[in-house]
């Protein structure tokens, strides 16, 4: 079998960095500083602990009404509690 000839060239086969016709595509990371420390996601760690059933039920209900995950709502509450504790002290 012979290889079919291409009907044209593939512009995506060229490297975007060295090919002059792609100079109009700007590099977002350089301009808005998205590669800074603030843009990196916070490291997460799994923790297992016991909560009272009414607290779990209330957090789950809030998460469902706001269409968010249980852990994100619980995390927000814990952050808020820690922040208010720091403000009191």
PDB file of N, CA, C and O in Angstrom, chain B, residues numbered from 101:
ATOM      1  N   UNK B 101       0.827  -1.180   0.000  1.00  0.00           N
ATOM      2  CA  UNK B 101       0.000   0.000   0.000  1.00  0.00           C
ATOM      3  C   UNK B 101       0.870   1.241   0.000  1.00  0.00           C
ATOM      4  O   UNK B 101       1.917   1.284   0.646  1.00  0.00           O
ATOM      5  N   UNK B 102       0.434   2.226  -0.717  1.00  0.00           N
ATOM      6  CA  UNK B 102       1.173   3.482  -0.738  1.00  0.00           C
ATOM      7  C   UNK B 102       0.497   4.491   0.167  1.00  0.00           C
ATOM      8  O   UNK B 102      -0.709   4.437   0.409  1.00  0.00           O
ATOM      9  N   UNK B 103       1.287   5.389   0.645  1.00  0.00           N
ATOM     10  CA  UNK B 103       0.779   6.424   1.531  1.00  0.00           C
ATOM     11  C   UNK B 103       0.074   7.499   0.704  1.00  0.00           C
ATOM     12  O   UNK B 103       0.607   7.942  -0.313  1.00  0.00           O
ATOM     13  N   UNK B 104      -1.116   7.921   1.131  1.00  0.00           N
ATOM     14  CA  UNK B 104      -1.847   8.957   0.418  1.00  0.00           C
ATOM     15  C   UNK B 104      -1.136  10.293   0.581  1.00  0.00           C
ATOM     16  O   UNK B 104      -0.596  10.598   1.644  1.00  0.00           O
ATOM     17  N   UNK B 105      -1.145  11.075  -0.475  1.00  0.00           N
ATOM     18  CA  UNK B 105      -0.557  12.402  -0.392  1.00  0.00           C
ATOM     19  C   UNK B 105      -1.523  13.335   0.328  1.00  0.00           C
ATOM     20  O   UNK B 105      -2.742  13.225   0.194  1.00  0.00           O
ATOM     21  N   UNK B 106      -0.960  14.237   1.078  1.00  0.00           N
ATOM     22  CA  UNK B 106      -1.760  15.196   1.822  1.00  0.00           C
ATOM     23  C   UNK B 106      -2.321  16.247   0.889  1.00  0.00           C
ATOM     24  O   UNK B 106      -1.655  16.651  -0.064  1.00  0.00           O
ATOM     25  N   UNK B 107      -3.523  16.690   1.150  1.00  0.00           N
ATOM     26  CA  UNK B 107      -4.152  17.726   0.334  1.00  0.00           C
ATOM     27  C   UNK B 107      -3.625  19.117   0.707  1.00  0.00           C
ATOM     28  O   UNK B 107      -3.889  20.082  -0.011  1.00  0.00           O
ATOM     29  N   UNK B 108      -2.910  19.233   1.777  1.00  0.00           N
ATOM     30  CA  UNK B 108      -2.378  20.511   2.233  1.00  0.00           C
ATOM     31  C   UNK B 108      -1.511  20.276   3.454  1.00  0.00           C
ATOM     32  O   UNK B 108      -1.225  19.130   3.801  1.00  0.00           O
ATOM     33  N   UNK B 109      -1.099  21.321   4.092  1.00  0.00           N
ATOM     34  CA  UNK B 109      -0.268  21.151   5.282  1.00  0.00           C
ATOM     35  C   UNK B 109      -1.104  21.371   6.535  1.00  0.00           C
ATOM     36  O   UNK B 109      -2.158  22.006   6.491  1.00  0.00           O
ATOM     37  N   UNK B 110      -0.635  20.854   7.616  1.00  0.00           N
ATOM     38  CA  UNK B 110      -1.302  21.005   8.898  1.00  0.00           C
ATOM     39  C   UNK B 110      -0.600  22.130   9.659  1.00  0.00           C
ATOM     40  O   UNK B 110       0.542  21.948  10.083  1.00  0.00           O
ATOM     41  N   UNK B 111      -1.244  23.286   9.846  1.00  0.00           N
ATOM     42  CA  UNK B 111      -0.577  24.383  10.537  1.00  0.00           C
ATOM     43  C   UNK B 111      -0.308  24.070  12.002  1.00  0.00           C
ATOM     44  O   UNK B 111       0.558  24.692  12.617  1.00  0.00           O
ATOM     45  N   UNK B 112      -1.029  23.126  12.563  1.00  0.00           N
ATOM     46  CA  UNK B 112      -0.803  22.771  13.962  1.00  0.00           C
ATOM     47  C   UNK B 112       0.418  21.895  14.151  1.00  0.00           C
ATOM     48  O   UNK B 112       0.848  21.664  15.281  1.00  0.00           O
ATOM     49  N   UNK B 113       0.979  21.406  13.065  1.00  0.00           N
ATOM     50  CA  UNK B 113       2.187  20.597  13.164  1.00  0.00           C
ATOM     51  C   UNK B 113       3.406  21.457  13.480  1.00  0.00           C
ATOM     52  O   UNK B 113       4.434  20.946  13.925  1.00  0.00           O
ATOM     53  N   UNK B 114       3.290  22.753  13.251  1.00  0.00           N
ATOM     54  CA  UNK B 114       4.397  23.658  13.554  1.00  0.00           C
ATOM     55  C   UNK B 114       4.402  24.002  15.040  1.00  0.00           C
ATOM     56  O   UNK B 114       3.355  24.020  15.687  1.00  0.00           O
ATOM     57  N   UNK B 115       5.558  24.268  15.556  1.00  0.00           N
ATOM     58  CA  UNK B 115       5.677  24.719  16.937  1.00  0.00           C
ATOM     59  C   UNK B 115       5.117  26.126  17.041  1.00  0.00           C
ATOM     60  O   UNK B 115       5.433  26.979  16.211  1.00  0.00           O
ATOM     61  N   UNK B 116       4.296  26.380  18.040  1.00  0.00           N
ATOM     62  CA  UNK B 116       3.703  27.702  18.217  1.00  0.00           C
ATOM     63  C   UNK B 116       4.735  28.751  18.595  1.00  0.00           C
ATOM     64  O   UNK B 116       4.550  29.936  18.317  1.00  0.00           O
ATOM     65  N   UNK B 117       5.806  28.329  19.217  1.00  0.00           N
ATOM     66  CA  UNK B 117       6.830  29.277  19.665  1.00  0.00           C
ATOM     67  C   UNK B 117       7.670  29.797  18.505  1.00  0.00           C
ATOM     68  O   UNK B 117       8.029  30.974  18.495  1.00  0.00           O
ATOM     69  N   UNK B 118       7.988  28.961  17.538  1.00  0.00           N
ATOM     70  CA  UNK B 118       8.917  29.366  16.500  1.00  0.00           C
ATOM     71  C   UNK B 118       8.250  29.800  15.201  1.00  0.00           C
ATOM     72  O   UNK B 118       8.905  30.423  14.366  1.00  0.00           O
ATOM     73  N   UNK B 119       6.986  29.496  15.004  1.00  0.00           N
ATOM     74  CA  UNK B 119       6.331  29.813  13.740  1.00  0.00           C
ATOM     75  C   UNK B 119       5.740  31.218  13.808  1.00  0.00           C
ATOM     76  O   UNK B 119       4.907  31.497  14.671  1.00  0.00           O
ATOM     77  N   UNK B 120       6.152  32.083  12.929  1.00  0.00           N
ATOM     78  CA  UNK B 120       5.791  33.496  12.963  1.00  0.00           C
ATOM     79  C   UNK B 120       4.301  33.738  12.798  1.00  0.00           C
ATOM     80  O   UNK B 120       3.786  34.726  13.322  1.00  0.00           O
ATOM     81  N   UNK B 121       3.590  32.873  12.089  1.00  0.00           N
ATOM     82  CA  UNK B 121       2.176  33.125  11.840  1.00  0.00           C
ATOM     83  C   UNK B 121       1.329  32.977  13.099  1.00  0.00           C
ATOM     84  O   UNK B 121       0.159  33.362  13.092  1.00  0.00           O
ATOM     85  N   UNK B 122       1.878  32.436  14.168  1.00  0.00           N
ATOM     86  CA  UNK B 122       1.126  32.287  15.410  1.00  0.00           C
ATOM     87  C   UNK B 122       1.539  33.316  16.457  1.00  0.00           C
ATOM     88  O   UNK B 122       1.245  33.142  17.639  1.00  0.00           O
ATOM     89  N   UNK B 123       2.217  34.386  16.038  1.00  0.00           N
ATOM     90  CA  UNK B 123       2.648  35.409  16.983  1.00  0.00           C
ATOM     91  C   UNK B 123       1.485  36.192  17.578  1.00  0.00           C
ATOM     92  O   UNK B 123       1.646  36.839  18.613  1.00  0.00           O
ATOM     93  N   UNK B 124       0.316  36.145  16.941  1.00  0.00           N
ATOM     94  CA  UNK B 124      -0.822  36.903  17.440  1.00  0.00           C
ATOM     95  C   UNK B 124      -1.424  36.268  18.688  1.00  0.00           C
ATOM     96  O   UNK B 124      -2.212  36.910  19.381  1.00  0.00           O
ATOM     97  N   UNK B 125      -1.072  35.030  18.985  1.00  0.00           N
ATOM     98  CA  UNK B 125      -1.585  34.359  20.173  1.00  0.00           C
ATOM     99  C   UNK B 125      -0.716  34.768  21.353  1.00  0.00           C
ATOM    100  O   UNK B 125       0.465  34.426  21.412  1.00  0.00           O
ATOM    101  N   UNK B 126      -1.307  35.502  22.294  1.00  0.00           N
ATOM    102  CA  UNK B 126      -0.524  35.996  23.419  1.00  0.00           C
ATOM    103  C   UNK B 126      -0.410  34.929  24.504  1.00  0.00           C
ATOM    104  O   UNK B 126      -1.270  34.058  24.640  1.00  0.00           O
ATOM    105  N   UNK B 127       0.657  35.019  25.257  1.00  0.00           N
ATOM    106  CA  UNK B 127       0.886  34.099  26.360  1.00  0.00           C
ATOM    107  C   UNK B 127       0.249  34.691  27.605  1.00  0.00           C
ATOM    108  O   UNK B 127       0.754  35.675  28.145  1.00  0.00           O
ATOM    109  N   UNK B 128      -0.838  34.118  28.064  1.00  0.00           N
ATOM    110  CA  UNK B 128      -1.602  34.660  29.179  1.00  0.00           C
ATOM    111  C   UNK B 128      -0.811  34.622  30.478  1.00  0.00           C
ATOM    112  O   UNK B 128      -0.913  35.556  31.274  1.00  0.00           O
ATOM    113  N   UNK B 129      -0.037  33.590  30.718  1.00  0.00           N
ATOM    114  CA  UNK B 129       0.691  33.448  31.975  1.00  0.00           C
ATOM    115  C   UNK B 129       1.659  34.591  32.208  1.00  0.00           C
ATOM    116  O   UNK B 129       1.831  35.018  33.350  1.00  0.00           O
ATOM    117  N   UNK B 130       2.293  35.098  31.171  1.00  0.00           N
ATOM    118  CA  UNK B 130       3.255  36.171  31.335  1.00  0.00           C
ATOM    119  C   UNK B 130       2.579  37.486  31.672  1.00  0.00           C
ATOM    120  O   UNK B 130       3.115  38.271  32.455  1.00  0.00           O
ATOM    121  N   UNK B 131       1.397  37.744  31.088  1.00  0.00           N
ATOM    122  CA  UNK B 131       0.756  39.040  31.237  1.00  0.00           C
ATOM    123  C   UNK B 131      -0.002  39.207  32.541  1.00  0.00           C
ATOM    124  O   UNK B 131       0.120  40.247  33.188  1.00  0.00           O
ATOM    125  N   UNK B 132      -0.781  38.213  32.945  1.00  0.00           N
ATOM    126  CA  UNK B 132      -1.597  38.410  34.133  1.00  0.00           C
ATOM    127  C   UNK B 132      -1.000  37.805  35.390  1.00  0.00           C
ATOM    128  O   UNK B 132      -1.629  37.848  36.448  1.00  0.00           O
ATOM    129  N   UNK B 133       0.178  37.251  35.306  1.00  0.00           N
ATOM    130  CA  UNK B 133       0.853  36.713  36.479  1.00  0.00           C
ATOM    131  C   UNK B 133       0.158  35.500  37.057  1.00  0.00           C
ATOM    132  O   UNK B 133       0.220  35.282  38.267  1.00  0.00           O
ATOM    133  N   UNK B 134      -0.504  34.700  36.230  1.00  0.00           N
ATOM    134  CA  UNK B 134      -1.261  33.556  36.726  1.00  0.00           C
ATOM    135  C   UNK B 134      -0.374  32.440  37.248  1.00  0.00           C
ATOM    136  O   UNK B 134      -0.872  31.486  37.846  1.00  0.00           O
ATOM    137  N   UNK B 135       0.929  32.542  37.034  1.00  0.00           N
ATOM    138  CA  UNK B 135       1.816  31.519  37.554  1.00  0.00           C
ATOM    139  C   UNK B 135       2.413  31.948  38.897  1.00  0.00           C
ATOM    140  O   UNK B 135       3.434  31.404  39.318  1.00  0.00           O
ATOM    141  N   UNK B 136       1.790  32.913  39.570  1.00  0.00           N
ATOM    142  CA  UNK B 136       2.271  33.372  40.864  1.00  0.00           C
ATOM    143  C   UNK B 136       1.813  32.419  41.962  1.00  0.00           C
ATOM    144  O   UNK B 136       1.080  31.464  41.709  1.00  0.00           O
ATOM    145  N   UNK B 137       2.253  32.692  43.166  1.00  0.00           N
ATOM    146  CA  UNK B 137       1.916  31.849  44.315  1.00  0.00           C
ATOM    147  C   UNK B 137       0.411  31.848  44.585  1.00  0.00           C
ATOM    148  O   UNK B 137      -0.135  30.825  44.998  1.00  0.00           O
ATOM    149  N   UNK B 138      -0.264  32.969  44.362  1.00  0.00           N
ATOM    150  CA  UNK B 138      -1.686  33.068  44.662  1.00  0.00           C
ATOM    151  C   UNK B 138      -2.533  32.176  43.768  1.00  0.00           C
ATOM    152  O   UNK B 138      -3.602  31.736  44.193  1.00  0.00           O
ATOM    153  N   UNK B 139      -2.105  31.897  42.568  1.00  0.00           N
ATOM    154  CA  UNK B 139      -2.895  31.122  41.628  1.00  0.00           C
ATOM    155  C   UNK B 139      -2.795  29.620  41.881  1.00  0.00           C
ATOM    156  O   UNK B 139      -3.623  28.859  41.378  1.00  0.00           O
ATOM    157  N   UNK B 140      -1.813  29.185  42.638  1.00  0.00           N
ATOM    158  CA  UNK B 140      -1.654  27.758  42.902  1.00  0.00           C
ATOM    159  C   UNK B 140      -2.743  27.288  43.864  1.00  0.00           C
ATOM    160  O   UNK B 140      -3.077  27.994  44.816  1.00  0.00           O
ATOM    161  N   UNK B 141      -3.295  26.103  43.621  1.00  0.00           N
ATOM    162  CA  UNK B 141      -4.352  25.602  44.506  1.00  0.00           C
ATOM    163  C   UNK B 141      -3.799  25.257  45.887  1.00  0.00           C
ATOM    164  O   UNK B 141      -2.634  24.888  46.036  1.00  0.00           O
ATOM    165  N   UNK B 142      -4.652  25.385  46.876  1.00  0.00           N
ATOM    166  CA  UNK B 142      -4.273  25.079  48.248  1.00  0.00           C
ATOM    167  C   UNK B 142      -4.136  23.565  48.395  1.00  0.00           C
ATOM    168  O   UNK B 142      -4.977  22.809  47.908  1.00  0.00           O
ATOM    169  N   UNK B 143      -3.085  23.135  49.059  1.00  0.00           N
ATOM    170  CA  UNK B 143      -2.895  21.707  49.284  1.00  0.00           C
ATOM    171  C   UNK B 143      -3.995  21.208  50.210  1.00  0.00           C
ATOM    172  O   UNK B 143      -4.337  21.867  51.192  1.00  0.00           O
ATOM    173  N   UNK B 144      -4.544  20.047  49.893  1.00  0.00           N
ATOM    174  CA  UNK B 144      -5.628  19.481  50.693  1.00  0.00           C
ATOM    175  C   UNK B 144      -5.177  18.175  51.316  1.00  0.00           C
ATOM    176  O   UNK B 144      -4.315  17.477  50.783  1.00  0.00           O
ATOM    177  N   UNK B 145      -5.775  17.858  52.452  1.00  0.00           N
ATOM    178  CA  UNK B 145      -5.442  16.643  53.177  1.00  0.00           C
ATOM    179  C   UNK B 145      -6.745  16.020  53.674  1.00  0.00           C
ATOM    180  O   UNK B 145      -7.639  16.725  54.143  1.00  0.00           O
ATOM    181  N   UNK B 146      -6.844  14.720  53.570  1.00  0.00           N
ATOM    182  CA  UNK B 146      -8.037  14.011  54.019  1.00  0.00           C
ATOM    183  C   UNK B 146      -7.983  13.872  55.535  1.00  0.00           C
ATOM    184  O   UNK B 146      -6.971  13.456  56.100  1.00  0.00           O
ATOM    185  N   UNK B 147      -9.098  14.230  56.186  1.00  0.00           N
ATOM    186  CA  UNK B 147      -9.202  14.100  57.636  1.00  0.00           C
ATOM    187  C   UNK B 147     -10.524  13.398  57.943  1.00  0.00           C
ATOM    188  O   UNK B 147     -11.554  13.691  57.336  1.00  0.00           O
ATOM    189  N   UNK B 148     -10.477  12.497  58.867  1.00  0.00           N
ATOM    190  CA  UNK B 148     -11.675  11.771  59.250  1.00  0.00           C
ATOM    191  C   UNK B 148     -12.005  12.106  60.701  1.00  0.00           C
ATOM    192  O   UNK B 148     -11.163  11.955  61.586  1.00  0.00           O
ATOM    193  N   UNK B 149     -13.244  12.564  60.944  1.00  0.00           N
ATOM    194  CA  UNK B 149     -13.650  12.915  62.296  1.00  0.00           C
ATOM    195  C   UNK B 149     -15.152  12.730  62.427  1.00  0.00           C
ATOM    196  O   UNK B 149     -15.867  12.629  61.429  1.00  0.00           O
ATOM    197  N   UNK B 150     -15.619  12.686  63.657  1.00  0.00           N
ATOM    198  CA  UNK B 150     -17.033  12.464  63.931  1.00  0.00           C
ATOM    199  C   UNK B 150     -17.721  13.782  64.236  1.00  0.00           C
ATOM    200  O   UNK B 150     -17.225  14.595  65.016  1.00  0.00           O
ATOM    201  N   UNK B 151     -18.881  13.980  63.602  1.00  0.00           N
ATOM    202  CA  UNK B 151     -19.710  15.142  63.862  1.00  0.00           C
ATOM    203  C   UNK B 151     -21.081  14.664  64.308  1.00  0.00           C
ATOM    204  O   UNK B 151     -21.495  13.547  63.999  1.00  0.00           O
ATOM    205  N   UNK B 152     -21.772  15.516  65.030  1.00  0.00           N
ATOM    206  CA  UNK B 152     -23.121  15.178  65.456  1.00  0.00           C
ATOM    207  C   UNK B 152     -24.038  15.137  64.237  1.00  0.00           C
ATOM    208  O   UNK B 152     -23.892  15.937  63.313  1.00  0.00           O
ATOM    209  N   UNK B 153     -24.985  14.197  64.244  1.00  0.00           N
ATOM    210  CA  UNK B 153     -25.857  13.991  63.091  1.00  0.00           C
ATOM    211  C   UNK B 153     -26.615  15.250  62.681  1.00  0.00           C
ATOM    212  O   UNK B 153     -26.694  15.527  61.484  1.00  0.00           O
ATOM    213  N   UNK B 154     -27.181  16.034  63.613  1.00  0.00           N
ATOM    214  CA  UNK B 154     -27.894  17.251  63.184  1.00  0.00           C
ATOM    215  C   UNK B 154     -26.982  18.253  62.450  1.00  0.00           C
ATOM    216  O   UNK B 154     -27.435  18.940  61.534  1.00  0.00           O
ATOM    217  N   UNK B 155     -25.723  18.336  62.841  1.00  0.00           N
ATOM    218  CA  UNK B 155     -24.785  19.240  62.168  1.00  0.00           C
ATOM    219  C   UNK B 155     -24.513  18.752  60.753  1.00  0.00           C
ATOM    220  O   UNK B 155     -24.500  19.542  59.809  1.00  0.00           O
ATOM    221  N   UNK B 156     -24.297  17.449  60.610  1.00  0.00           N
ATOM    222  CA  UNK B 156     -24.054  16.871  59.281  1.00  0.00           C
ATOM    223  C   UNK B 156     -25.276  17.083  58.388  1.00  0.00           C
ATOM    224  O   UNK B 156     -25.138  17.458  57.223  1.00  0.00           O
ATOM    225  N   UNK B 157     -26.474  16.843  58.935  1.00  0.00           N
ATOM    226  CA  UNK B 157     -27.701  17.017  58.157  1.00  0.00           C
ATOM    227  C   UNK B 157     -27.880  18.468  57.713  1.00  0.00           C
ATOM    228  O   UNK B 157     -28.296  18.725  56.583  1.00  0.00           O
ATOM    229  N   UNK B 158     -27.569  19.408  58.590  1.00  0.00           N
ATOM    230  CA  UNK B 158     -27.722  20.823  58.249  1.00  0.00           C
ATOM    231  C   UNK B 158     -26.711  21.255  57.180  1.00  0.00           C
ATOM    232  O   UNK B 158     -27.061  21.983  56.251  1.00  0.00           O
ATOM    233  N   UNK B 159     -25.467  20.808  57.313  1.00  0.00           N
ATOM    234  CA  UNK B 159     -24.449  21.127  56.307  1.00  0.00           C
ATOM    235  C   UNK B 159     -24.837  20.517  54.964  1.00  0.00           C
ATOM    236  O   UNK B 159     -24.705  21.163  53.924  1.00  0.00           O
ATOM    237  N   UNK B 160     -25.317  19.271  54.984  1.00  0.00           N
ATOM    238  CA  UNK B 160     -25.725  18.602  53.744  1.00  0.00           C
ATOM    239  C   UNK B 160     -26.896  19.342  53.082  1.00  0.00           C
ATOM    240  O   UNK B 160     -26.932  19.477  51.859  1.00  0.00           O
ATOM    241  N   UNK B 161     -27.841  19.816  53.880  1.00  0.00           N
ATOM    242  CA  UNK B 161     -28.986  20.550  53.339  1.00  0.00           C
ATOM    243  C   UNK B 161     -28.536  21.871  52.702  1.00  0.00           C
ATOM    244  O   UNK B 161     -29.005  22.231  51.623  1.00  0.00           O
ATOM    245  N   UNK B 162     -27.632  22.584  53.366  1.00  0.00           N
ATOM    246  CA  UNK B 162     -27.099  23.840  52.814  1.00  0.00           C
ATOM    247  C   UNK B 162     -26.366  23.563  51.510  1.00  0.00           C
ATOM    248  O   UNK B 162     -26.527  24.298  50.535  1.00  0.00           O
ATOM    249  N   UNK B 163     -25.562  22.508  51.490  1.00  0.00           N
ATOM    250  CA  UNK B 163     -24.809  22.152  50.286  1.00  0.00           C
ATOM    251  C   UNK B 163     -25.747  21.843  49.117  1.00  0.00           C
ATOM    252  O   UNK B 163     -25.476  22.237  47.983  1.00  0.00           O
ATOM    253  N   UNK B 164     -26.827  21.151  49.386  1.00  0.00           N
ATOM    254  CA  UNK B 164     -27.780  20.811  48.323  1.00  0.00           C
ATOM    255  C   UNK B 164     -28.509  22.050  47.800  1.00  0.00           C
ATOM    256  O   UNK B 164     -28.698  22.193  46.592  1.00  0.00           O
ATOM    257  N   UNK B 165     -28.918  22.942  48.701  1.00  0.00           N
ATOM    258  CA  UNK B 165     -29.642  24.132  48.251  1.00  0.00           C
ATOM    259  C   UNK B 165     -28.733  25.081  47.475  1.00  0.00           C
ATOM    260  O   UNK B 165     -29.195  25.772  46.567  1.00  0.00           O
ATOM    261  N   UNK B 166     -27.450  25.122  47.820  1.00  0.00           N
ATOM    262  CA  UNK B 166     -26.500  25.988  47.111  1.00  0.00           C
ATOM    263  C   UNK B 166     -25.817  25.271  45.951  1.00  0.00           C
ATOM    264  O   UNK B 166     -24.972  25.853  45.271  1.00  0.00           O
ATOM    265  N   UNK B 167     -26.179  24.017  45.723  1.00  0.00           N
ATOM    266  CA  UNK B 167     -25.589  23.197  44.653  1.00  0.00           C
ATOM    267  C   UNK B 167     -24.062  23.168  44.762  1.00  0.00           C
ATOM    268  O   UNK B 167     -23.348  23.425  43.793  1.00  0.00           O
ATOM    269  N   UNK B 168     -23.589  22.850  45.956  1.00  0.00           N
ATOM    270  CA  UNK B 168     -22.156  22.756  46.234  1.00  0.00           C
ATOM    271  C   UNK B 168     -21.883  21.427  46.916  1.00  0.00           C
ATOM    272  O   UNK B 168     -22.809  20.721  47.317  1.00  0.00           O
ATOM    273  N   UNK B 169     -20.618  21.096  47.043  1.00  0.00           N
ATOM    274  CA  UNK B 169     -20.269  19.843  47.703  1.00  0.00           C
ATOM    275  C   UNK B 169     -20.310  20.020  49.226  1.00  0.00           C
ATOM    276  O   UNK B 169     -20.151  21.123  49.750  1.00  0.00           O
ATOM    277  N   UNK B 170     -20.526  18.914  49.905  1.00  0.00           N
ATOM    278  CA  UNK B 170     -20.557  18.909  51.365  1.00  0.00           C
ATOM    279  C   UNK B 170     -19.240  19.440  51.921  1.00  0.00           C
ATOM    280  O   UNK B 170     -19.233  20.267  52.833  1.00  0.00           O
ATOM    281  N   UNK B 171     -18.126  18.963  51.367  1.00  0.00           N
ATOM    282  CA  UNK B 171     -16.817  19.351  51.903  1.00  0.00           C
ATOM    283  C   UNK B 171     -16.526  20.834  51.697  1.00  0.00           C
ATOM    284  O   UNK B 171     -15.870  21.449  52.537  1.00  0.00           O
ATOM    285  N   UNK B 172     -16.998  21.421  50.596  1.00  0.00           N
ATOM    286  CA  UNK B 172     -16.745  22.849  50.390  1.00  0.00           C
ATOM    287  C   UNK B 172     -17.513  23.698  51.400  1.00  0.00           C
ATOM    288  O   UNK B 172     -16.996  24.705  51.884  1.00  0.00           O
ATOM    289  N   UNK B 173     -18.744  23.299  51.720  1.00  0.00           N
ATOM    290  CA  UNK B 173     -19.529  24.035  52.712  1.00  0.00           C
ATOM    291  C   UNK B 173     -18.922  23.861  54.101  1.00  0.00           C
ATOM    292  O   UNK B 173     -18.797  24.831  54.848  1.00  0.00           O
ATOM    293  N   UNK B 174     -18.546  22.634  54.450  1.00  0.00           N
ATOM    294  CA  UNK B 174     -17.931  22.384  55.752  1.00  0.00           C
ATOM    295  C   UNK B 174     -16.609  23.148  55.869  1.00  0.00           C
ATOM    296  O   UNK B 174     -16.308  23.712  56.921  1.00  0.00           O
ATOM    297  N   UNK B 175     -15.834  23.165  54.806  1.00  0.00           N
ATOM    298  CA  UNK B 175     -14.558  23.877  54.795  1.00  0.00           C
ATOM    299  C   UNK B 175     -14.778  25.380  55.000  1.00  0.00           C
ATOM    300  O   UNK B 175     -14.029  26.028  55.731  1.00  0.00           O
ATOM    301  N   UNK B 176     -15.803  25.924  54.355  1.00  0.00           N
ATOM    302  CA  UNK B 176     -16.118  27.350  54.499  1.00  0.00           C
ATOM    303  C   UNK B 176     -16.508  27.670  55.942  1.00  0.00           C
ATOM    304  O   UNK B 176     -16.078  28.684  56.492  1.00  0.00           O
ATOM    305  N   UNK B 177     -17.317  26.812  56.551  1.00  0.00           N
ATOM    306  CA  UNK B 177     -17.718  27.022  57.949  1.00  0.00           C
ATOM    307  C   UNK B 177     -16.517  26.965  58.890  1.00  0.00           C
ATOM    308  O   UNK B 177     -16.409  27.774  59.811  1.00  0.00           O
ATOM    309  N   UNK B 178     -15.624  26.019  58.661  1.00  0.00           N
ATOM    310  CA  UNK B 178     -14.445  25.901  59.510  1.00  0.00           C
ATOM    311  C   UNK B 178     -13.529  27.118  59.365  1.00  0.00           C
ATOM    312  O   UNK B 178     -12.998  27.619  60.356  1.00  0.00           O
ATOM    313  N   UNK B 179     -13.347  27.585  58.145  1.00  0.00           N
ATOM    314  CA  UNK B 179     -12.534  28.784  57.923  1.00  0.00           C
ATOM    315  C   UNK B 179     -13.145  29.989  58.628  1.00  0.00           C
ATOM    316  O   UNK B 179     -12.442  30.776  59.261  1.00  0.00           O
ATOM    317  N   UNK B 180     -14.470  30.122  58.508  1.00  0.00           N
ATOM    318  CA  UNK B 180     -15.172  31.237  59.138  1.00  0.00           C
ATOM    319  C   UNK B 180     -15.029  31.187  60.659  1.00  0.00           C
ATOM    320  O   UNK B 180     -14.807  32.213  61.302  1.00  0.00           O
ATOM    321  N   UNK B 181     -15.156  29.991  61.226  1.00  0.00           N
ATOM    322  CA  UNK B 181     -15.015  29.832  62.662  1.00  0.00           C
ATOM    323  C   UNK B 181     -13.607  30.174  63.123  1.00  0.00           C
ATOM    324  O   UNK B 181     -13.429  30.825  64.153  1.00  0.00           O
ATOM    325  N   UNK B 182     -12.609  29.739  62.368  1.00  0.00           N
ATOM    326  CA  UNK B 182     -11.218  30.043  62.733  1.00  0.00           C
ATOM    327  C   UNK B 182     -10.927  31.541  62.617  1.00  0.00           C
ATOM    328  O   UNK B 182     -10.203  32.106  63.436  1.00  0.00           O
ATOM    329  N   UNK B 183     -11.498  32.173  61.595  1.00  0.00           N
ATOM    330  CA  UNK B 183     -11.281  33.601  61.401  1.00  0.00           C
ATOM    331  C   UNK B 183     -11.926  34.407  62.538  1.00  0.00           C
ATOM    332  O   UNK B 183     -11.328  35.349  63.056  1.00  0.00           O
ATOM    333  N   UNK B 184     -13.138  34.030  62.914  1.00  0.00           N
ATOM    334  CA  UNK B 184     -13.824  34.751  64.003  1.00  0.00           C
ATOM    335  C   UNK B 184     -13.129  34.513  65.340  1.00  0.00           C
ATOM    336  O   UNK B 184     -13.119  35.395  66.199  1.00  0.00           O
ATOM    337  N   UNK B 185     -12.548  33.325  65.521  1.00  0.00           N
ATOM    338  CA  UNK B 185     -11.800  33.038  66.748  1.00  0.00           C
ATOM    339  C   UNK B 185     -10.567  33.919  66.824  1.00  0.00           C
ATOM    340  O   UNK B 185     -10.237  34.437  67.891  1.00  0.00           O
ATOM    341  N   UNK B 186      -9.873  34.095  65.682  1.00  0.00           N
ATOM    342  CA  UNK B 186      -8.694  34.952  65.654  1.00  0.00           C
ATOM    343  C   UNK B 186      -9.042  36.405  65.920  1.00  0.00           C
ATOM    344  O   UNK B 186      -8.265  37.128  66.543  1.00  0.00           O
ATOM    345  N   UNK B 187     -10.217  36.843  65.447  1.00  0.00           N
ATOM    346  CA  UNK B 187     -10.635  38.229  65.654  1.00  0.00           C
ATOM    347  C   UNK B 187     -10.982  38.489  67.119  1.00  0.00           C
ATOM    348  O   UNK B 187     -10.790  39.602  67.608  1.00  0.00           O
ATOM    349  N   UNK B 188     -11.487  37.482  67.822  1.00  0.00           N
ATOM    350  CA  UNK B 188     -11.850  37.626  69.230  1.00  0.00           C
ATOM    351  C   UNK B 188     -10.605  37.753  70.105  1.00  0.00           C
ATOM    352  O   UNK B 188     -10.572  38.531  71.058  1.00  0.00           O
ATOM    353  N   UNK B 189      -9.591  36.976  69.761  1.00  0.00           N
ATOM    354  CA  UNK B 189      -8.360  36.967  70.564  1.00  0.00           C
ATOM    355  C   UNK B 189      -7.569  38.168  70.341  1.00  0.00           C
ATOM    356  O   UNK B 189      -6.503  38.325  70.937  1.00  0.00           O
TER     357      UNK B 189
END
